[in-house]
Amino acid sequence: MADIKDWRSLSDTTPEWDAVLESMGGQAFDIGMFEDIQTLRGFISATKKNMTASHSPVPGVKEEKDHQVTMRDGGKITVRTYTPEKAAGPLYVMYHGGGFSIGGLENEELLCRLLCGQLGFVAVNVDYRLAPEHKFPTAHNDCWDATKWAAENASQLSADPSKGFIIGGTSAGGNIAATISHLARDEKFSPPLTGCHMMIPAICAVDALPEKYKKDQHSWEQNKNAAILSRKACDLFYDCYLPVADRGSELFSPLLFKTGHACLPPSYFQICGQDPLRDEALIYERLLREDEGLKTKVDVYPGLPHGFWSVFPKIESSKRFVEESVKGVKWLLEQN
């Protein structure tokens, strides 16, 4: 990111996005316009299914199977696995986005299939429990428990984590991935994680951001009225999941981990320019790369809002995002 001197320039619009807005009558779509979580859940489910349907079938996927997995509190969640035609591939565990409140297995169906079919991963798609029915830290705990389940059952799933063990997620799922990368390191998790994939991640609650980083945090204000995910939408999700007092917890704001960030696995970031969450992700990537000397790779999408590829799957930038998701995970695999 050293070549981008002013992160604020990443909000500058592009002709492609201007054309999208024009097609919508100049009115940007915003999740914050939904006041009811249940209605929003239905809309997002339909949108994600449409995104998956807009792509050609993925060859190389031998089997998709749902498993009921018991969590630490006795509750059960669904975990869907994708097995490649060639067995004993690396392992990827996926945490979907949706502000901890919406979304499900359909969110990352396409990417799981692509990672399985094109790179030979056994992909594990985690359907963690949602807020407001299940408050913080349920989503984080469910994903950590599901990751442990995947590792413990790797051989039965035809996976070989020694060839690569990557976790990843989008938005809220990216937040969870960042948190779990720290938990796995601190607990000396075996087999060890070999990569972390964070798509448009939430990394640190703005109110909890350390003073030394505040001079670089402009996106929260600059993109407060951005399309798809506005500040109003962020507040809706955060209020569903946890109270303000908990937003400085290291589990929710992994930038604040008391044990620091040394010895984390290589990290791949995908970051949108017109996203309120943009700068916290850029701050975190810089910290890993410059302060800790860790391997990172970043793809930035200037002038585009949070989650654009899901809502507008047919534009060229959306196709590029999906392609680069696979290429970035391949890069993580090569670091093993």
matplotlib code that plots the C-alpha trace (Angstrom):
import matplotlib.pyplot as plt

x = [0.0, 3.0, 2.2, -1.1, -0.1, -3.6, -6.2, -9.0, -8.5, -9.7, -13.3, -13.1, -15.8, -15.2, -17.0, -18.1, -19.7, -21.2, -22.9, -24.3, -25.7, -27.2, -28.9, -30.5, -31.8, -28.9, -30.1, -27.5, -28.8, -28.1, -28.7, -29.5, -32.8, -34.1, -35.4, -36.3, -33.6, -35.9, -36.8, -33.1, -32.3, -34.6, -33.3, -29.6, -30.4, -32.0, -29.1, -26.5, -28.3, -28.5, -24.8, -24.0, -26.4, -24.8, -21.6, -21.1, -21.2, -17.9, -16.2, -14.0, -16.3, -17.0, -19.4, -21.2, -22.4, -24.1, -23.0, -24.6, -21.9, -22.3, -21.0, -19.6, -23.0, -24.7, -26.3, -25.9, -25.0, -24.8, -21.4, -21.3, -18.3, -17.1, -14.8, -12.7, -12.4, -8.8, -8.7, -6.4, -6.4, -5.6, -8.2, -10.1, -12.7, -15.1, -17.0, -19.7, -20.5, -23.7, -22.9, -23.3, -27.0, -27.8, -26.5, -25.9, -24.4, -25.5, -23.3, -20.0, -21.3, -19.7, -16.2, -16.2, -17.0, -14.3, -11.6, -12.6, -12.8, -10.0, -7.4, -8.3, -9.3, -11.7, -13.8, -15.8, -18.7, -19.8, -23.4, -22.9, -25.8, -27.0, -27.8, -30.1, -31.2, -27.6, -25.4, -21.7, -19.5, -21.7, -20.7, -17.0, -17.3, -19.3, -16.7, -13.8, -15.6, -16.3, -12.7, -11.6, -14.1, -12.8, -9.2, -10.2, -12.1, -9.7, -8.9, -12.6, -13.2, -10.5, -8.4, -4.7, -4.0, -0.2, -0.7, -2.4, -4.8, -6.5, -9.3, -11.2, -14.3, -16.2, -17.0, -18.1, -16.6, -13.3, -13.5, -14.0, -11.1, -8.7, -9.8, -9.4, -5.9, -4.9, -6.7, -5.1, -1.6, -2.1, -3.5, -0.7, -3.4, -2.4, -2.4, -1.3, -3.0, -1.0, -3.1, -5.8, -8.1, -9.9, -12.5, -13.7, -13.1, -14.2, -11.0, -11.6, -14.5, -13.8, -14.5, -11.9, -9.2, -5.9, -5.0, -1.9, -4.1, -6.8, -4.9, -5.3, -9.0, -11.0, -13.3, -15.7, -16.7, -15.8, -18.0, -20.7, -23.3, -21.8, -23.8, -24.7, -23.0, -23.6, -22.8, -26.5, -26.2, -23.1, -24.9, -27.9, -25.6, -23.5, -26.5, -27.9, -24.8, -23.2, -23.5, -21.1, -19.2, -18.1, -16.8, -13.4, -13.0, -10.1, -12.5, -14.5, -11.7, -8.7, -6.4, -6.4, -5.2, -3.1, -0.8, 0.1, 0.3, 3.6, 3.8, 0.4, 0.1, 0.4, -2.6, -4.5, -6.8, -9.5, -10.6, -13.1, -12.5, -16.0, -16.3, -16.6, -14.5, -11.7, -9.1, -9.3, -8.3, -5.6, -4.2, -4.2, -2.5, 0.2, 0.7, 1.2, 3.6, 5.6, 5.6, 5.6, 7.4, 4.6, 3.7, 0.7, -1.0, -3.6, -6.1, -8.0, -11.1, -11.1, -14.4, -16.4, -18.6, -18.6, -19.8, -20.4, -19.7, -22.6, -25.2, -23.9, -22.3, -22.3, -20.0, -16.4, -15.1, -17.2, -15.9, -12.4, -13.1, -14.1, -11.2, -8.7, -10.3, -9.1, -5.7, -5.2, -5.9, -3.6, -0.9, -1.6, -1.2, 2.1, 3.4, 2.9]
y = [0.0, 2.3, 3.6, 5.1, 8.3, 9.3, 6.6, 9.1, 9.1, 5.6, 6.9, 8.7, 7.4, 5.5, 5.6, 2.0, 2.8, 6.0, 3.9, 1.6, 4.6, 6.0, 2.7, 3.0, 6.5, 8.0, 6.5, 4.3, 1.1, 0.9, -1.9, 0.7, 1.3, -1.9, -1.4, -5.1, -7.8, -10.5, -8.7, -7.9, -11.6, -12.6, -9.9, -10.9, -14.6, -13.9, -11.6, -14.2, -17.0, -14.7, -14.0, -17.7, -18.4, -15.7, -17.8, -21.0, -24.3, -25.1, -28.3, -30.3, -30.5, -34.1, -33.7, -31.2, -32.4, -30.8, -31.7, -30.9, -29.8, -29.3, -26.1, -25.5, -24.5, -27.6, -25.8, -27.2, -25.4, -26.6, -26.8, -27.6, -29.2, -29.2, -32.1, -31.9, -34.8, -35.2, -36.2, -35.0, -31.4, -28.4, -27.1, -23.8, -22.7, -20.0, -17.5, -15.6, -11.9, -10.1, -8.0, -11.0, -10.7, -11.9, -14.3, -18.0, -20.8, -19.3, -16.2, -18.0, -20.9, -19.7, -19.0, -22.4, -24.1, -22.2, -22.9, -26.6, -27.0, -24.8, -25.1, -28.5, -27.3, -29.1, -26.1, -25.8, -23.3, -22.3, -21.4, -19.7, -18.5, -14.9, -11.9, -10.5, -14.0, -14.9, -12.1, -11.6, -13.6, -16.5, -16.0, -15.9, -18.9, -20.9, -20.2, -21.1, -24.4, -25.2, -24.6, -27.0, -29.5, -29.2, -29.8, -32.7, -34.3, -33.4, -36.9, -37.9, -34.9, -35.9, -32.9, -32.6, -29.4, -30.0, -28.9, -25.7, -24.7, -21.3, -19.5, -16.6, -14.5, -11.5, -8.4, -9.8, -13.1, -11.2, -9.9, -13.4, -14.7, -12.0, -12.9, -16.7, -16.2, -14.7, -17.4, -20.2, -18.7, -18.1, -21.6, -23.2, -24.7, -27.9, -28.3, -24.6, -22.1, -21.3, -18.3, -15.8, -14.3, -11.2, -9.7, -6.2, -7.0, -5.1, -4.9, -2.4, -0.5, 3.2, 4.3, 1.8, 2.7, 3.6, 7.3, 6.6, 5.3, 8.0, 10.3, 7.6, 6.7, 8.8, 6.3, 6.0, 9.7, 9.9, 7.0, 7.4, 7.6, 5.0, 2.6, -0.9, -0.4, 3.1, 4.1, 3.6, 0.0, -0.5, 0.8, -1.5, -4.6, -3.6, -2.8, -6.2, -8.1, -6.4, -3.3, -0.4, -1.5, -4.7, -3.2, -2.7, -6.4, -8.0, -10.7, -8.1, -5.6, -7.9, -4.9, -4.6, -8.1, -7.8, -10.6, -8.5, -9.6, -11.4, -14.9, -14.6, -16.5, -14.7, -12.6, -11.7, -8.6, -7.4, -3.8, -1.5, 2.2, 3.5, 1.4, 2.8, -0.2, 0.6, 2.4, 0.0, -2.8, -0.7, 0.2, -3.5, -4.6, -2.0, -3.0, -6.7, -5.8, -2.9, -3.5, -7.3, -8.1, -10.5, -11.5, -9.7, -9.3, -6.6, -6.0, -2.7, -1.7, 2.1, 3.9, 0.8, 0.1, -2.7, -6.0, -4.6, -7.9, -9.6, -7.0, -6.2, -9.5, -8.7, -5.6, -6.2, -5.2, -7.9, -10.5, -9.3, -9.5, -13.1, -14.0, -12.2, -14.0, -17.3, -15.9, -14.4, -17.7, -19.4, -16.9, -17.9, -21.5, -20.8, -19.3, -22.6]
z = [0.0, 0.1, -3.4, -2.2, -0.5, 0.5, 1.3, 0.9, -2.9, -2.9, -2.5, -5.8, -8.1, -11.3, -14.7, -14.1, -10.7, -12.1, -14.8, -12.1, -10.2, -13.3, -14.0, -10.5, -11.2, -9.2, -5.9, -4.2, -2.7, 1.1, 3.5, 6.1, 4.3, 5.8, 9.3, 9.8, 10.1, 8.9, 5.6, 5.1, 5.6, 2.8, 0.4, 1.0, 0.6, -2.8, -3.8, -2.9, -4.8, -7.8, -7.6, -7.6, -10.4, -12.6, -12.8, -14.8, -12.9, -11.3, -12.5, -10.2, -7.2, -6.3, -3.4, -1.3, 2.1, 5.2, 8.7, 12.0, 14.4, 18.2, 19.7, 23.1, 24.6, 23.2, 20.2, 16.7, 13.5, 9.9, 8.3, 4.5, 3.0, -0.6, -1.6, -4.8, -7.3, -6.1, -2.5, 0.3, -0.7, 1.5, 3.9, 3.8, 6.4, 5.4, 7.6, 5.7, 6.0, 7.0, 10.0, 12.4, 11.8, 8.3, 5.7, 5.6, 3.5, 0.2, 0.9, 0.0, -2.0, -5.2, -3.7, -1.8, -5.1, -6.9, -4.3, -4.3, -8.1, -9.2, -6.4, -4.9, -1.5, 0.8, 1.7, 4.9, 4.8, 8.4, 9.1, 12.4, 14.6, 14.0, 16.1, 17.6, 18.6, 19.4, 20.8, 21.0, 21.1, 19.7, 16.1, 17.0, 19.3, 16.7, 14.0, 16.3, 17.3, 13.7, 12.7, 15.4, 14.2, 10.6, 11.9, 14.0, 11.2, 8.3, 7.3, 7.2, 5.1, 2.6, 3.6, 4.4, 6.4, 6.0, 2.4, 3.6, 6.3, 5.4, 7.1, 5.6, 5.5, 4.2, 6.3, 9.6, 8.5, 7.9, 11.4, 12.7, 10.6, 12.0, 15.5, 15.0, 13.5, 16.9, 18.9, 16.9, 17.4, 21.2, 21.7, 19.6, 17.5, 15.7, 12.8, 12.5, 10.2, 7.1, 5.8, 6.6, 3.8, 4.8, 2.4, 3.3, 7.0, 10.1, 12.2, 15.0, 16.3, 15.6, 19.2, 20.4, 17.8, 19.5, 19.3, 17.2, 14.3, 14.3, 11.9, 9.3, 9.9, 7.4, 5.8, 8.7, 8.1, 4.4, 3.4, 5.9, 3.2, 0.9, -1.1, 0.2, 3.6, 5.1, 8.7, 9.4, 8.2, 10.3, 13.4, 12.7, 12.6, 15.6, 17.7, 16.9, 17.9, 20.9, 23.2, 22.8, 25.9, 24.3, 21.0, 22.5, 23.2, 21.4, 20.2, 18.3, 17.5, 16.8, 16.2, 20.0, 20.8, 24.0, 22.8, 19.7, 16.1, 15.8, 14.3, 12.5, 9.2, 5.9, 5.2, 2.0, 2.0, -0.4, 0.4, -1.2, -1.6, -0.8, 2.3, 5.9, 7.0, 4.5, 6.7, 9.6, 7.2, 5.7, 9.1, 10.1, 6.9, 7.3, 11.0, 10.0, 7.1, 8.5, 12.2, 12.4, 9.1, 8.1, 4.6, 3.2, -0.2, -0.9, -3.7, -3.5, -5.5, -5.8, -6.0, -5.2, -2.1, 0.4, -1.1, -4.6, -6.3, -4.6, -5.4, -8.9, -10.1, -13.8, -13.8, -14.8, -11.3, -9.7, -12.1, -11.2, -7.5, -7.7, -9.9, -7.5, -4.5, -6.0, -7.1, -3.6, -1.9, -4.3, -3.2, 0.4, -0.5, -2.1, 1.2, 3.0]

ax = plt.figure().add_subplot(projection="3d")
ax.plot(x, y, z, "-o")
ax.set_aspect("equal")
plt.show()
